[in-house]
């Protein structure tokens, strides 16, 4: 059986997506009630991020949600002694415990994690929207967000997930869906054959975005094409293989251009790509 990328080969079933949506709205409502004083608002101040937001998640993927908090909360926890970032995560955790009192919920580094009894995992990233300006001095449609990192005594970091999502969507369209299909297929192989290794989602998506070049699905097979099945997968493998001596390489995330270091994920990435072409 071939391990090559297939068109729409991995997908999340409808009933799973509906369950994700219900839990997303419950999380949003809990945060809006606690931090915004909006008792029944389950749609504002949140959106999907991570692989689910970028369109590259599969059935086994964690669900990442960014929840935007009022700037007053940033000021409050910025001037809190002894790791205000950790205290902010605990405040978000308390709000979520009201919504899911029987689920395992913990603050972990930069996020609050919810482990549901059915195996689904949510990661909630509290963040603060920063007004940024694009060309012509108008407000950017892809604002950056400041989020807490409770590691090493606590600090603040920034992210621009909307820019990443837009860049991924644009290239997926130009590749006729090949970008998303490739990212999902790599996740499938990672989760089913190399689950004991580390390979982060942003490394997968940034790598494929860069390494795939101009490859795309074609609607009608070209009988005169010089390409054979497996050529595309070999291109991806060869791109990664050239950095084996250094044990990894640096990328930038699509759209946001934030640095993505592959060093901790490189070993697994190479194993997955080798598996695809064997």
N, C-alpha and C positions, 0 to 999 in steps of 0.2 A: 504493500500500500504506500502511495506517495505521501511524503511529508511536505509537499509544496503548498504554497498559499492558494487557497480556493476562493472563488467569488462568493461573498456573503457566507463564508464557511462557519463562522462563530457568531452566535446571536444570543440575546437575553430574552427568554420567553415572556410573553405578554403578561401572564399572571405575576411573574417576578417583578416586572417593570411597574405594574400597578401597585404591588406591595411596597416597592421602593418609594413611589410617589406618595402613598398614604403616610409612610413614616417621615418622609421629607416635610410634609405639611405639618405633621405633629411636632417635629423638631422646631420648625420655623415659628409655629404658634407659641411654643414654650418660651423661646428666646424673645419674641416680640412682647409677650406678656410681662416678662421679667425686666427687660431692659428698655423697652420703648413705651410701656404702659398701654399697649394695644391688646385688649383681652381676646379678641377673636380673629386677629389678622394672621393668616397662615400662608401668606404669599409674599409679603414685603421683606426686604433686607436679607435675602438669602438667594443663593444659586448653587448649582452643582459645579464642582471643580474636580481636579484629578482626572482619572481616565474616563469616568462617567461624563464629566463635563466636556472633555475633549472628544468624545465619541468613540473611544477605543476600548471601553470596558467589555468584559465578557461575564459569563454567569457567575464566576468565582471571584470577581473583583470586589474590593471594598468600595463603599460609596462615600465620597468626600463631599462635604457641604461647607461653603463659606457663609458665615452669618455676620452681617455688618452691624456693628454696635455704635451707639452715640459717641461723639468725640469727648463728651464729659467723662465717659468711662475710661477713655485713654488717659485723660488728665489725672483722673483719680488714681489709677494704678501705676502711672509713670512716676508719681511722687510717693508711692507706698514703699516703705522701707522693707528690706529683706525679700527681694524677688516678687515684685508686684505682678510680674507676668504669671507666675505660678498661682497667685491669689485670684487673678482674673480667670484662669482656667477653672479653678475651683468654684468660682461664682457661676460660670456657665454650666459646670457639672451639676450644681445644686438645682439649677433651673430645669435641666433635663431629667433629673431624678424625680421631679414632680410629675413629669409626663410618663416616665417609664420606671416606676419604683421597683419592679421585679427584674429589671435587666441589669447586667453588669456594666457599670459606667465608671470610667476612670480618666483622670487627666494624665497625659503622657507627652511631655516635651513641648509640642506646639499645638496639640489638638486634644479634644475630649473624645474618647472612644466609647462607642456603644456596641456591646456584643449581645446580639439577640439570641434567644434560645434555639432558633431554627438555623443558626450558623451565619446569618447575614451580619456584616460588620459595617458600622457607620463611623466616620471620623469627621468631627465638627471643628472647623477652624474659625475661631472668633477673630475679627479683623476690623480695621477702621479705614474707611474710604478716604483717599487723598485726592483732592482736586488737581488734576494735571491738565496741561494745555498742549494742544497739537499745533499743527501748522495754521497760521492765521490767527493765533492766540485764542481760538475757541476752545471750550472745554473738550477734552479728549473723550471719545466714546469707549475707551479702554483705560479706565483709571487704575492707578496702583492702589494697593491695600497694605497697610501696616499690620503685622500680626505678632503675637507674643511668642517668644522662645524661652522656656523656663530652664533650659540647660545652662550650666556654667554660671549660675548666679542670676540669670535672667537678662534678656536684651530684646530689642525689637528688630524685626526683619521686614522686608517688603516683597510683594509679589504682584504680578499682573496677569491673572489667569484669563481674563477676557481677551487680551491680545493673543495669547497662546491658542485659545479656542478658535478665534477668527482665522489665524494663520493655518491651523490644522484643517479647518473646514474648507478653506480656499484651495489648499493643495489636494485635499481629498476629492474635491470636485474636478480639478484639472486632471487628476489621475484616474478619473472614472471609478472612484471607490477603492482603488488599490492601496492607498495609504492606510485607511482604517482597517481593511482586511488583513494587511500585513501585520499591523500592530496587534490586532486581536489574535492572529495566528501565533505570533511569538509568545503572547501571554498564555495561550492554551498549552503550548509545548512546555513553557516554564512551569506552569501549575501542575501539569500531569506527569512530567518526566524529570524535572529538576527542581522540585519544590524545596529541597534542603539547601539550595543556593540562593543568594540574594541577587535580584535583578529588579530595579525600581521601574515603575511605570513611566516616569518622565525620561529616564534613560532610553527605554524602548521607543517612545514616541519621537524624541529628539533625534535618535539615531536613524530611525527609518526615514524621517522627514529629510535628513541630510543625505543619507547613503543611497536612497532610491533614485536620485537624479530625476530624469524625465520619464521614467517608466510609468506605464498606465495600462489599464485594461482596455482591450479593443473589442468592439461589439461583433465584428465579423472576422474570423480567422483569415489571415493573409497567406495564401498558399506559397507566396514567394518570399516569405519572411525567413531570414537567416537565423532566427532565434528558435531554440528548442526548449521544451519543458525543463525547468531547473536552471536556465541561464540567469533568470532574475534573482533567484535565491543565491546563486554563486556570486553574483555581483555584491550582494549584501555581505556574504561571508568574507569575500576578498577585501572589502572595505574595512571590516573590523580586524581581520587577520593581520593587516599590515602594522598594527600597533601592538602586536603581541610582545615584542621585545620590551616595551615600556609598561606593559601590564595595564593598559588603559589609555584613554585620551580625553580631551575636553571637548565638549560641545556647547552650543547655546540653545536655549529653549526656543522653539518657533514663536515668532511674534514678539515675545518679551525680551529676547536676547539675553536672558539671564544665564549665567554660567551653570553648566551641568557637567559634573565630573563623573566619568564612567569607572573610575578605579575600583570602587567596591562592587560594581556590577559587571565588570568586564569579563571575568572568568565565566560567569553563567551565560552572558550574552554570546560568547564564542561557542559554548557548548550547545546552546539552542540553535544557532545558525548552522553549526556542523551537523546537527541532527536533521535539519531541514533538507540538507543536500546529500545525505548518505544513501 
